[in-house]
Structures are given as structure tokens and as C-alpha cells.
């Protein structure tokens, strides 16, 4: 069994950018993560380091012990609005800037990790984080997420299908607008009907080519 990362390596992994996976640390720390397959060094200048899928899994699956955790970044970790959250971020100009920055970071991650450098289709990170990836595309395009006690707005949810999310939006016009946004962001989208409620919803999967 592969031995777990050291406390210092875990601090580097936990402090990685939540969207791009960029990691910062000493040369020795970064070289050790690369050697263990938890990070890679980008071949183009400035030769930054980023988490591999294995590095992302370590950070996402098992939190570091409290005594060894790095201090949280100011304002907390960014999370895209999936709709219906209990503790939703406050809307406003600061949130708009935060979402825009996250979306640009995701496009850069596509450019760096897709084999052909394409930014018009999802990358490996999005395939392992389907709900936040789809939600970020919608929020970055200006769609309104549902509030906790509201029927209006989009809600992105996981499904039983291995590479698909569902998007629910009561308004038919806004649902179709969500479909257009996801298609432009590189997702394959189909519109379906709930058998019991007859409500329309979307199934979206990351496009591979």
C-alpha cells in the first residue's frame, strides 16, 4: 500500500487552489509530490505545479488532522452554487468577481491538462467533480441558482449515471437557457421528463471530443 503523504505534504495538498489544483511549496516538497505521482510540473513557463487526479483524491477523500491543517484562506474555499444550499454565499459584486476568477481558472486548467490544450470541452478534474463543474458553468454565465426555500432557480444534482448530472429549473425558458450554456461549455445535454411529476429537467455529461 502506498504510504500516506507527510504532514508537510498534506499542508501543500490541502492548500492547493480548489479549481485549478495549483500547489505551492518548497522545491523539495513539490519534487516529492511529483515523485509520488500526486502533482505534476507544467512543461511551459512559469513551470507551475498542479495536483494530479491522485492528489485531488487525497485532498477530497480524507481531511488532514486538525492539528496539522493549514489555516483556511481568507473568505473560505470557493464553492460554486449548486442551488438550494443551506449556507449560500451572499450575492453581489464580490461574488461575481469570485465566480469569474474561478471560471477563468477552470479554463486554464482545461488548457493545461487536456491533451490538445482545448478549452472548449471539460477536463479530467470536471469528470471527477461533475456537480460543482456544471454548477460553475451555470453560475459563471449568470444563471440564478435556487435559494433554500425557493422553487425558482437552477439546482444541479448528482445522478445514478456515472458521468451525468441533472439540472432542474421550473421555468422552461430558463431551463433551455441552462442547456445552451452547458452545451457551449462543452457538455452533452438532453432534456427529459420526470415520469411522476411530468417536470422537465436536463441530463448533462462532459463531452469527450
C-alpha positions in Angstrom: 0.0 0.0 0.0 1.3 3.5 -0.8 2.3 5.3 2.3 0.3 8.5 3.1 1.8 11.9 2.4 3.7 13.5 5.2 2.2 16.3 7.3 4.1 18.9 5.4 3.0 17.4 2.0 -0.6 17.3 3.2 -0.5 21.0 4.1 0.7 21.7 0.5 -2.1 19.5 -0.9 -4.8 20.9 1.3 -3.7 24.5 0.3 -4.0 23.8 -3.4 -6.2 26.0 -5.5 -9.7 24.4 -5.3 -10.4 24.8 -9.0 -7.1 24.6 -10.8 -5.3 22.4 -8.3 -2.2 24.6 -8.4 0.1 23.8 -5.5 2.8 26.0 -3.9 5.6 24.9 -1.6 9.4 24.5 -1.4 11.2 22.9 -4.3 11.8 19.8 -2.1 8.1 19.5 -1.2 7.0 19.9 -4.8 9.6 17.4 -6.1 8.4 14.9 -3.5 4.8 15.3 -4.7 5.8 14.8 -8.3 7.9 11.7 -7.5 4.9 10.2 -5.7 2.5 11.0 -8.6 0.5 13.5 -6.6 1.5 16.5 -8.6 3.0 17.4 -12.0 5.2 20.2 -13.2 3.7 22.0 -16.1 6.1 21.9 -19.1 5.6 25.5 -20.1 6.8 28.6 -18.2 6.4 29.5 -15.4 6.5 25.7 -14.8 3.9 25.8 -12.0 2.9 22.6 -10.2 -0.6 21.1 -10.1 -2.3 18.2 -8.4 -2.8 15.1 -10.4 -6.1 13.2 -10.1 -4.5 11.1 -7.3 -3.6 14.3 -5.5 -7.1 15.6 -5.8 -8.5 12.3 -4.5 -6.3 12.6 -1.4 -7.4 16.1 -0.7 -11.1 15.4 -1.3 -11.4 12.0 0.4 -9.7 12.4 3.7 -9.2 15.7 5.5 -6.0 16.4 7.3 -5.9 16.0 11.1 -6.9 19.3 12.8 -3.5 19.8 14.4 -1.8 19.6 11.0 -4.3 21.5 8.9 -3.2 24.7 7.2 -5.1 27.8 8.1 -8.1 28.4 5.8 -7.8 31.1 3.2 -9.5 34.4 3.9 -13.1 34.2 2.9 -13.1 30.4 2.9 -12.8 28.0 0.0 -14.7 28.8 -3.2 -17.7 26.6 -4.0 -19.9 27.0 -7.0 -23.7 27.5 -6.3 -25.5 24.2 -6.9 -28.8 25.6 -5.8 -30.8 25.1 -2.6 -27.8 25.3 -0.2 -28.4 25.9 3.4 -25.5 28.4 3.8 -25.4 30.1 0.4 -22.8 32.9 -0.2 -24.1 36.5 -0.3 -24.7 37.7 -3.9 -23.1 40.9 -5.1 -20.1 42.3 -6.9 -17.6 40.4 -4.8 -19.3 37.1 -5.6 -19.4 37.9 -9.3 -15.6 38.5 -9.3 -15.0 35.3 -7.3 -17.1 33.3 -9.8 -15.4 34.9 -12.8 -12.0 34.1 -11.4 -12.9 30.5 -10.7 -14.2 30.1 -14.2 -11.1 31.6 -15.8 -9.1 29.2 -13.6 -11.0 26.3 -14.8 -10.5 27.3 -18.5 -6.8 27.5 -17.7 -6.9 24.0 -16.2 -8.5 22.7 -19.3 -5.8 24.3 -21.4 -3.1 22.7 -19.3 -4.5 19.3 -18.8 -6.4 18.4 -22.0 -4.0 16.6 -24.3 -4.5 19.0 -27.1 -4.8 22.1 -24.9 -8.5 22.5 -25.8 -10.6 24.8 -23.6 -13.9 24.1 -25.3 -14.5 20.7 -23.5 -14.3 19.5 -19.9 -11.0 18.2 -18.4 -10.3 15.3 -16.1 -11.0 17.4 -13.0 -14.5 18.2 -14.2 -15.2 14.5 -14.8 -14.4 13.7 -11.2 -16.3 16.8 -9.8 -19.4 16.7 -12.0 -21.8 18.7 -9.9 -19.5 21.6 -9.0 -18.2 21.8 -12.5 -21.6 22.0 -14.1 -22.7 24.5 -11.4 -19.7 26.7 -12.0 -20.5 26.9 -15.8 -24.1 27.9 -15.0 -23.2 30.4 -12.3 -20.4 32.0 -14.4 -22.8 32.5 -17.2 -25.2 34.4 -14.9 -27.9 31.9 -14.3 -29.7 32.2 -11.0 -29.3 29.4 -8.5 -32.3 28.3 -6.4 -32.4 29.6 -2.8 -33.0 27.1 0.0 -36.8 27.8 0.3 -37.5 28.8 -3.3 -38.8 26.9 -6.3 -37.2 29.4 -8.7 -33.7 29.0 -10.0 -31.5 26.1 -11.1 -30.5 23.1 -9.0 -27.6 20.8 -10.0 -27.7 17.3 -8.6 -25.8 14.0 -8.9 -27.4 11.1 -10.7 -27.1 7.3 -10.7 -25.4 7.6 -14.1 -21.6 7.6 -13.7 -20.9 10.7 -15.8 -24.1 12.7 -15.7 -25.7 15.4 -13.6 -29.3 16.6 -13.6 -30.3 20.2 -13.8 -33.7 21.3 -12.6 -35.2 24.7 -13.3 -39.1 25.1 -13.1 -39.2 27.8 -15.9 -39.0 26.2 -19.3 -37.3 29.1 -21.0 -34.6 29.3 -18.3 -34.1 25.5 -18.4 -33.4 25.7 -22.1 -31.0 28.6 -21.5 -29.2 26.4 -19.0 -28.9 23.7 -21.7 -27.4 26.2 -24.1 -24.8 27.4 -21.5 -23.8 23.8 -20.7 -23.5 22.9 -24.4 -21.3 26.0 -25.0 -19.2 24.9 -22.1 -18.5 21.5 -23.6 -21.3 19.4 -22.1 -23.7 17.0 -23.9 -27.2 17.9 -22.8 -30.6 16.2 -23.2 -34.0 17.3 -21.9 -36.1 14.7 -20.2 -39.5 14.5 -18.3 -40.0 13.2 -14.8 -42.5 10.3 -15.1 -44.2 11.1 -11.8 -44.3 14.9 -11.8 -44.0 15.5 -15.6 -41.5 18.2 -14.8 -38.8 18.8 -17.4 -35.1 18.6 -16.5 -31.7 18.2 -18.1 -29.2 15.4 -18.1 -25.7 16.7 -18.8 -22.4 14.8 -19.4 -18.9 16.2 -20.1 -18.2 15.9 -23.8 -15.1 13.9 -24.7 -14.4 15.1 -28.3 
